[in-house]
């Protein structure tokens, strides 16, 4: 019985050590940083929470401004049109150009 508890403790310790170093099945991978996975968001259909989550440099208040602008002026025909929204500049659009769609 004593040996069984020691073995379980040893295996648990090893799993924790190797898991935190990125070895084994206990490590959590961040798939969004994989350059082969490209995430896009349709700025004509997405809600504010989705826009804030998907666009780099766009928080919830700016995302709400995007939605309000879209509701007041109609759909966007290009990503560059986002610069008409207060708080969204050319740098923000450029940083997100591969993520933005306008379907």
N, C-alpha and C positions, 0 to 999 in steps of 0.2 A: 504494500500500500504506500509506504514511504517513497519507494522508488518511482512509483507511478506519478505521485504528486510532483516529485523533482523533475521528471521528464516533461510533464505538462508545463511547469514553470519555465524550464529551459527553452522549450519550443515557443512559448509565448514571448519570452525575452528576445529570442532570435527573430521572430516575426516582427516585433516592434522595431528592433534595430534595423533590420533590412528593409522594412516598409518605409521608414523615414528617410532612408538613403536613396529610395527610388528603385530598389531591387524587389523582386517578388510581386505577389498579387495584392499587396496591401497599399501600394502606392496609388495615388489618384492622379490621373493624367488630365491635363488641360487641353482638350481637343481643339479649342478655339485658336490656339497659337500655331496650329499646324498650317504651314503655308499652302498645303494642297487643298485645304478646306476653305472655301470662300463663302462667307455668309452675306446675303443681300437682303435689303429691305425696300419695299415699294413705298416711296414717300407719299404716294397718292392714296394709299389704302391703310397704312399702319397707324395705330393709335399712338398716343404720346408716350406711354410706357414702353412700347416696342421700339419706337424711335430712340428714346433715351438709352435703352439697353444695347441697341445695335450700332449707334453712331458714336464714334470717338469724339470726345469734346463737346457732346450735346447732353446736357442734363435734362431733368424733367421740365423745368420752366422753359427752356429753349424748345424742347420737343412740343410742349403745349402751344408755344408761339407758332411753330410750324403748322400744327393742326388748325389753329385759329386762322392763320393766313390762308391756308388751303380752303377752309370753309368760306372765307370772305371773298377770295379772288378766283377760286376754281383750281383745277388740277395743275400740277407742274408738268412742263414739257421737257425740261432738262434739269440735271442736278444743279447747274449753275444758277438757276432761278431761285434757289434757296438763299442766295445772298440778299434777296429782297426782304427776307425775314430779319427783323431786328435781332442782333446778337449772333447772326450766322455770317461769317466772313468767307472770303475766298480760300483762306488756309484751311478752314474747317471742311469746306466742300472738297478741296484737293485731297485732304487726309482720308476722306471717306468715299472718294469717287468710285472705287471698285465695289463698294457695298451698296451704293444707291442705284435703284432702278425706278423708272417712271412709266409703268405700264398703264 
